[in-house]
Amino acid sequence: MIVQVFEKKADFALADLTITEERKRFVDFTEPIIENQLSALIRKEDATGLTTMEDLVKRNQEAAKSTPPGAIVSYGVVKGGSTYSRLSSTTDEVGREIFSALRPESLMPSINSGKEKVAAEGGFAMIVESTMADYIVGQNCNLTALPDTRNIHPRLHAIALAKGSPYLEPINQAIRELKADGTMASLKAKYWKKNC
């Protein structure tokens, strides 16, 4: 059905964007096609006994208070990226704890450099968006992702259309159908391949 919508009129523009209130002033968004949260990308051996990003923060807090201090997993983010920005302004206690523990050497120039640091050194968790973490974990069998269950940095991605576009509802219907029949899940499985 979505192809039929595009065949009817090829002279309109659309883009996949993160939904924000500011952008909603200028465009109409479809239903979300991707939902993102944060995840801690970490070596499996460093994640033993942990299931969430909050568990990692709690374990680090306990390790810092113990005598002698226990092993602490340091946090990293992309310097100046959206995750850094969100953590710097969040009121969530877990997000604040992660941000306050960031050090200059843990501010990475790219997600790739953070991924390499996690894989090579251990004792380091790169905080990234969940879809990126899922992709990286599927490519590297020694890594895992600890999800954020607190909704610190939710990001919904959707197709942006011109305000008042007559194609909004047909595209929404197509998105609903692609989700319901499993096409969206199969596309993710195709491109987020699991090598492990």
DOROTI-952491 format. One line per field, with one value per residue (C-alpha): residue number from 0; x, y, z. Coordinates in nm, 4 decimals. Each point is the difference from the previous one (the first is absolute). Example, Ala and Ser with C-alpha at 12.3 -4.5 7.8 and 13.67 -1.06 7.14 Angstrom:
REM DOROTI-952491
num = (0  1)
X = (1.2300  0.1370)
Y = (-0.4500  0.3440)
Z = (0.7800  -0.0660)
END
This chain:
REM DOROTI-952491
num = (0  1  2  3  4  5  6  7  8  9  10  11  12  13  14  15  16  17  18  19  20  21  22  23  24  25  26  27  28  29  30  31  32  33  34  35  36  37  38  39  40  41  42  43  44  45  46  47  48  49  50  51  52  53  54  55  56  57  58  59  60  61  62  63  64  65  66  67  68  69  70  71  72  73  74  75  76  77  78  79  80  81  82  83  84  85  86  87  88  89  90  91  92  93  94  95  96  97  98  99  100  101  102  103  104  105  106  107  108  109  110  111  112  113  114  115  116  117  118  119  120  121  122  123  124  125  126  127  128  129  130  131  132  133  134  135  136  137  138  139  140  141  142  143  144  145  146  147  148  149  150  151  152  153  154  155  156  157  158  159  160  161  162  163  164  165  166  167  168  169  170  171  172  173  174  175  176  177  178  179  180  181  182  183  184  185  186  187  188  189  190  191  192  193  194  195)
X = (0.0000  0.2799  0.1359  -0.3413  0.0099  0.3376  -0.1077  -0.2940  0.2177  0.3764  0.0536  -0.0260  0.2863  0.0230  0.2685  0.0611  0.0460  -0.0117  -0.3367  0.0305  -0.2541  0.1983  -0.0047  -0.3730  -0.0528  0.1269  -0.0798  -0.2504  0.1512  -0.1239  -0.0291  0.3450  0.1976  0.2916  -0.0014  0.3293  0.1131  0.3481  0.2074  0.3348  0.2231  0.2263  0.2111  -0.1924  0.2522  -0.0560  -0.3786  -0.0200  -0.3065  -0.1267  -0.3137  -0.0489  0.2003  -0.1339  0.1491  0.3404  -0.0297  -0.1038  0.2886  0.2454  -0.1429  0.0374  0.3546  0.0978  -0.1317  0.1624  0.3270  0.2242  -0.1810  -0.1124  0.0447  -0.1946  -0.1094  0.0512  -0.2564  0.0585  -0.2046  0.0634  0.1374  -0.2603  -0.2533  -0.3704  0.0575  0.2530  -0.2406  -0.2931  0.2012  0.1295  -0.3537  -0.1907  -0.1536  -0.0037  0.2295  0.1544  0.0651  0.1478  0.2260  0.1290  0.0584  0.1821  0.2316  0.1069  0.3657  0.1781  0.1586  -0.3440  -0.1352  0.0383  0.0338  -0.2406  -0.2129  0.2514  0.2885  -0.2172  -0.0889  0.3680  0.0858  -0.2718  0.1172  0.3734  0.0173  -0.2995  -0.0927  -0.1677  -0.3633  -0.0895  -0.3421  -0.1700  -0.3468  -0.1588  -0.0269  0.3728  0.0811  -0.2136  0.1812  0.3470  -0.0822  -0.1161  0.3427  0.2180  -0.0613  0.1993  -0.2295  -0.3471  -0.2398  -0.1588  -0.3238  -0.1244  -0.3341  -0.0466  -0.0746  0.2899  0.0357  -0.2929  0.0211  -0.2711  0.0846  -0.2685  -0.0520  -0.0459  -0.2442  -0.1021  -0.2628  -0.3479  0.1260  -0.2802  0.2441  0.0312  -0.2825  0.0781  0.3637  -0.1096  -0.2248  0.2896  0.2268  -0.2644  -0.0329  0.3776  0.0230  -0.3011  0.1098  0.3571  0.1686  0.1623  0.1373  0.1320  0.1727  0.1722  0.1042  0.1373  0.2125  0.0806  0.1579  0.1087  0.3412  -0.0075)
Y = (0.0000  0.2445  -0.0493  0.0922  0.3269  0.0862  -0.0942  0.2424  0.3045  0.0057  0.3735  0.0182  -0.0212  -0.2072  -0.0761  -0.2333  0.2219  -0.0130  0.1276  0.3206  0.2609  0.2666  -0.1985  -0.0670  0.3725  -0.0350  -0.3545  -0.2800  -0.3219  -0.3472  -0.2614  -0.0938  -0.2486  -0.0338  0.0307  0.0653  0.0094  0.0014  -0.3125  -0.0659  -0.1841  -0.2148  -0.3143  -0.3084  -0.0753  0.3471  -0.0485  -0.3183  0.0203  0.3197  0.0354  0.3779  0.3199  0.0885  -0.3247  0.1101  0.3406  -0.1609  -0.2478  0.2849  0.1951  -0.3021  -0.0639  0.3613  -0.0251  -0.3344  -0.0297  -0.0384  0.1461  -0.2599  -0.0019  0.2772  -0.0018  0.3473  0.1564  0.1533  0.1972  0.1707  0.3456  0.2631  -0.2587  -0.0138  -0.2547  0.2299  0.2918  -0.1922  -0.1384  0.3498  0.1307  -0.2979  0.0052  -0.3803  -0.1201  -0.2794  0.2360  0.2601  -0.2661  -0.1044  0.3590  0.0948  -0.3013  0.0965  0.0952  0.1751  -0.3295  -0.1645  0.2529  -0.1858  0.1595  -0.2598  -0.3001  -0.2185  0.1152  -0.0631  -0.3470  -0.0774  0.1204  -0.2198  -0.3056  0.0521  0.1103  -0.1119  0.1967  0.2515  0.0442  0.2125  0.1620  -0.0010  -0.0213  -0.3431  -0.0678  0.0673  -0.2190  -0.2838  0.0239  0.0009  -0.2899  -0.2036  0.0489  -0.0580  -0.3123  0.1278  0.2996  0.0456  0.2902  0.1025  0.1867  0.3168  -0.0865  0.3492  0.1853  0.2439  0.0830  -0.1281  0.0741  -0.0823  0.0113  0.0532  0.1184  0.3761  0.1364  0.3507  0.1466  -0.1070  -0.2702  -0.2189  -0.2941  -0.0049  -0.2453  -0.2370  -0.0179  -0.0506  -0.2844  -0.1556  0.0264  -0.1680  -0.2808  -0.0477  -0.0263  -0.2324  -0.2458  -0.0226  0.1784  0.2616  -0.2716  -0.2017  0.3081  0.0609  -0.3659  0.0288  0.3091  -0.0501  -0.3358  -0.2193  -0.1560  -0.1653)
Z = (0.0000  0.0790  -0.3520  -0.1423  0.1950  -0.1499  -0.3510  0.0178  0.0522  -0.0343  0.0479  0.3788  0.2469  0.3114  0.2513  0.2946  0.3050  0.3756  0.1159  0.2030  0.1047  -0.1859  -0.3256  0.0386  -0.0535  -0.3574  -0.1132  0.0583  0.1304  -0.0768  0.2680  0.1324  -0.2054  0.2457  0.3784  0.1747  0.3592  0.1441  0.0567  0.1609  -0.2467  0.2165  -0.0066  0.1095  0.2727  0.1494  -0.0114  0.2056  0.2245  -0.1660  -0.2112  -0.0299  -0.0201  0.3453  0.1383  -0.1308  0.1683  0.3305  -0.0141  -0.0651  0.2948  0.2296  -0.1248  0.0728  0.3592  0.0823  0.1895  -0.1847  -0.3031  -0.2530  -0.3750  -0.1695  -0.3628  -0.1439  -0.2345  -0.3402  -0.2510  -0.3318  0.0780  -0.0834  -0.1211  0.0823  0.2780  0.1661  -0.0347  0.1460  0.2912  0.0786  0.0465  0.1380  0.3456  0.0133  0.2799  -0.2091  -0.2901  0.2387  0.1536  -0.3416  -0.1088  0.3206  -0.0419  -0.3536  -0.0327  -0.2898  -0.1094  -0.0189  -0.2505  -0.3271  -0.3450  -0.1476  0.0859  -0.1826  0.2200  0.3078  -0.1248  -0.0553  0.3518  0.1514  -0.1956  0.0590  0.3614  0.1992  0.3101  -0.2330  -0.1052  -0.3005  0.0374  -0.3411  -0.1520  0.0290  -0.3739  -0.0420  0.3015  -0.1417  -0.3333  0.1593  0.2334  -0.3002  -0.1581  0.3076  0.2078  0.2984  0.0543  0.1416  0.0508  0.3280  -0.0783  0.1658  0.1566  0.1465  -0.3237  0.0443  -0.3693  -0.2041  -0.3711  -0.2470  -0.3693  -0.2617  -0.3532  -0.0242  -0.2557  -0.0936  0.2325  -0.1063  -0.2363  -0.1355  0.0137  0.3795  0.0701  -0.2917  0.1145  0.3616  -0.1142  -0.1923  0.3058  0.2168  -0.2552  -0.0267  0.3801  0.0295  -0.2698  0.1344  -0.2913  0.2255  0.2292  -0.2946  -0.1436  0.3324  0.0128  -0.3539  0.0627  0.3693  -0.0715  0.2873  -0.0494  0.3412)
END
